[in-house]
Amino acid sequence: MPVTLEKLSLQEYFDLEKRSEVRHEYVDGILFPMSGESKINNEIALNCYSAFRAQLRGTGCRIFTHQIRLIVKEDRIYRYPDLIVTCTDETDSYAITQPSLVIEVLSPSTEATDRNQKLKEYTSLPSLEYYLLVSSQEAVVECYSREKDGGWRYSFYTGLAEVVKLEKVKGLVLGLADVYQDVSFTPQDGGSGQS
């Protein structure tokens, strides 16, 4: 749900983000507040971060959490993915423009956007090699990987024994046992669990 239907200029958005306690995604002038995430979503994102951080040391690639903006379309679309890996020297201190890998941890309130609108947006980025959707309901990771012809291949991983191989980004691997380490799945309470 957008914060307001009144469109803001890009400068108004940047000014608001500097003083706001809540982050907002920006899509064609409309702001979408990023609600607080559930503990389980946070735990999963941190597990992914930990797994990648160790593998990326000394590679020239860097990993960032959901506090860093992703510029999807200059002046039009700014997102806050759960995790971003970039292997390019980025000049903006607050944003990424050339991600190699993007991860979104799914929640009931964001899943439709992550699967549809963000899938289209992220896969339009020339630098992106992988888009991962990580379930917060069960041990499932979905991976979209760029093919040599520019198309996208979909892979589905389920069960803690599975390993996602992300060879085009410094040979990264992501074991589902690592993603879901110490995570206890609980039924959704229908309340404030959002990401």
C-alpha positions as CSV (number, residue, x, y, z in Angstrom):
1,M,0.0,0.0,0.0
2,P,1.5,3.3,-1.0
3,V,2.1,5.9,1.7
4,T,0.4,8.6,-0.5
5,L,-1.1,8.8,-3.9
6,E,0.4,12.3,-4.4
7,K,3.5,12.0,-6.5
8,L,6.8,13.3,-5.2
9,S,9.7,14.5,-7.2
10,L,13.0,12.5,-6.9
11,Q,14.5,15.3,-4.8
12,E,11.5,15.3,-2.4
13,Y,12.0,11.5,-2.1
14,F,15.7,11.9,-1.2
15,D,14.9,14.6,1.3
16,L,12.3,12.5,2.9
17,E,14.5,9.5,3.1
18,K,17.2,11.5,4.9
19,R,14.9,12.4,7.8
20,S,12.4,9.5,7.8
21,E,12.7,6.6,10.3
22,V,11.0,4.4,7.8
23,R,12.6,3.5,4.5
24,H,10.4,4.0,1.4
25,E,10.7,2.4,-2.1
26,Y,10.0,4.9,-4.9
27,V,8.1,3.9,-8.0
28,D,7.3,6.6,-10.5
29,G,6.8,9.3,-7.8
30,I,4.8,7.1,-5.5
31,L,6.3,6.0,-2.1
32,F,5.9,2.6,-0.6
33,P,6.8,2.3,3.1
34,M,9.1,-0.6,4.0
35,S,7.4,-2.0,7.1
36,G,9.4,-3.7,9.8
37,E,10.3,-7.2,8.9
38,S,9.5,-10.3,11.0
39,K,12.2,-11.9,13.1
40,I,12.2,-15.0,10.8
41,N,12.7,-12.9,7.7
42,N,15.5,-11.0,9.4
43,E,17.2,-14.3,10.5
44,I,17.0,-15.8,7.0
45,A,18.5,-12.6,5.5
46,L,21.3,-12.5,8.0
47,N,22.0,-16.2,7.4
48,C,22.3,-15.5,3.7
49,Y,24.5,-12.5,4.4
50,S,26.8,-14.6,6.6
51,A,27.1,-17.4,4.1
52,F,28.1,-15.0,1.3
53,R,30.2,-12.7,3.3
54,A,32.9,-15.3,4.0
55,Q,32.9,-16.5,0.4
56,L,33.2,-12.9,-1.0
57,R,36.3,-11.9,1.0
58,G,39.1,-10.9,-1.3
59,T,37.1,-11.3,-4.5
60,G,36.4,-7.6,-5.2
61,C,32.6,-8.2,-4.8
62,R,30.7,-6.7,-1.9
63,I,27.4,-7.6,-0.2
64,F,24.9,-5.1,1.2
65,T,21.7,-5.5,3.3
66,H,18.3,-3.9,2.9
67,Q,19.5,-0.5,4.1
68,I,21.1,0.2,0.7
69,R,19.0,1.4,-2.2
70,L,19.0,-0.4,-5.6
71,I,18.5,2.0,-8.5
72,V,16.4,0.0,-10.9
73,K,15.6,2.9,-13.3
74,E,17.3,6.2,-12.8
75,D,14.9,8.9,-11.6
76,R,12.0,6.4,-11.6
77,I,12.4,3.2,-9.5
78,Y,14.4,2.8,-6.3
79,R,14.1,-0.4,-4.3
80,Y,15.5,-1.9,-1.0
81,P,16.2,-5.6,-1.7
82,D,17.0,-7.8,1.3
83,L,20.5,-8.5,0.0
84,I,22.5,-7.2,-3.0
85,V,25.9,-8.4,-4.2
86,T,27.8,-6.2,-6.6
87,C,31.1,-6.9,-8.2
88,T,31.5,-3.3,-9.7
89,D,33.1,-0.3,-8.1
90,E,30.0,1.8,-7.2
91,T,30.4,5.5,-6.8
92,D,27.2,6.3,-4.9
93,S,27.6,5.9,-1.2
94,Y,23.9,5.1,-0.7
95,A,22.9,3.1,-3.7
96,I,23.8,0.3,-6.0
97,T,23.4,0.5,-9.8
98,Q,25.0,-2.7,-11.0
99,P,24.0,-5.7,-8.9
100,S,25.2,-9.2,-9.8
101,L,22.8,-10.9,-7.3
102,V,19.6,-9.8,-5.6
103,I,17.8,-11.7,-2.9
104,E,14.3,-11.1,-1.6
105,V,13.0,-13.0,1.5
106,L,9.3,-13.6,0.8
107,S,6.6,-12.6,3.3
108,P,2.8,-12.7,2.8
109,S,2.7,-8.9,2.4
110,T,5.4,-8.7,-0.2
111,E,5.4,-12.0,-2.1
112,A,3.2,-10.9,-5.0
113,T,5.3,-7.8,-5.6
114,D,8.6,-9.8,-5.3
115,R,7.3,-12.5,-7.7
116,N,5.9,-10.2,-10.3
117,Q,6.8,-6.5,-10.4
118,K,10.3,-6.8,-8.9
119,L,11.0,-9.9,-11.0
120,K,10.4,-7.9,-14.1
121,E,12.3,-4.9,-12.8
122,Y,15.4,-6.7,-11.5
123,T,15.8,-9.0,-14.5
124,S,15.8,-5.9,-16.8
125,L,19.1,-4.9,-15.2
126,P,22.0,-5.8,-17.6
127,S,24.4,-6.6,-14.7
128,L,22.1,-9.0,-12.9
129,E,23.1,-12.7,-13.1
130,Y,20.8,-14.1,-10.3
131,Y,17.5,-13.2,-8.6
132,L,16.8,-15.4,-5.6
133,L,13.4,-15.7,-3.8
134,V,13.8,-17.2,-0.4
135,S,10.7,-18.5,1.4
136,S,10.1,-17.7,5.1
137,Q,7.4,-20.4,5.4
138,E,9.4,-23.5,4.4
139,A,12.9,-24.5,3.2
140,V,12.5,-23.4,-0.4
141,V,14.7,-21.2,-2.5
142,E,13.8,-20.2,-6.1
143,C,16.5,-18.9,-8.4
144,Y,16.3,-17.0,-11.7
145,S,19.6,-17.2,-13.5
146,R,20.6,-15.3,-16.7
147,E,21.3,-17.5,-19.7
148,K,24.0,-16.7,-22.3
149,D,21.2,-15.7,-24.8
150,G,19.9,-13.2,-22.3
151,G,16.9,-15.3,-21.3
152,W,16.2,-16.5,-17.8
153,R,16.2,-20.0,-16.3
154,Y,14.1,-20.9,-13.3
155,S,15.3,-23.4,-10.7
156,F,13.6,-24.6,-7.6
157,Y,15.4,-25.9,-4.5
158,T,13.7,-27.5,-1.6
159,G,15.0,-29.4,1.5
160,L,18.0,-28.6,3.7
161,A,20.3,-30.9,1.7
162,E,20.0,-28.7,-1.5
163,V,22.8,-26.3,-2.6
164,V,22.3,-23.3,-4.9
165,K,25.3,-22.8,-7.1
166,L,25.8,-19.3,-8.3
167,E,28.9,-19.8,-10.4
168,K,28.8,-16.5,-12.4
169,V,29.3,-14.6,-9.1
170,K,32.7,-15.7,-8.0
171,G,31.5,-19.3,-7.7
172,L,29.2,-18.6,-4.8
173,V,27.3,-21.4,-3.2
174,L,24.3,-21.2,-0.9
175,G,23.3,-24.3,1.1
176,L,19.7,-24.3,2.3
177,A,21.0,-25.7,5.6
178,D,22.9,-22.4,6.0
179,V,19.9,-20.3,4.9
180,Y,17.6,-21.9,7.4
181,Q,20.1,-22.5,10.2
182,D,18.4,-22.0,13.6
183,V,15.1,-21.0,11.9
184,S,11.9,-22.3,13.4
185,F,9.0,-22.1,11.0
186,T,5.8,-20.9,12.8
187,P,2.3,-20.4,11.4
188,Q,1.6,-16.9,10.2
189,D,-0.2,-15.0,12.9
190,G,-1.9,-12.7,10.3
191,G,-0.7,-9.7,12.3
192,S,2.3,-7.5,11.7
193,G,4.7,-10.0,10.3
194,Q,5.9,-8.1,7.2
195,S,9.1,-7.6,5.3
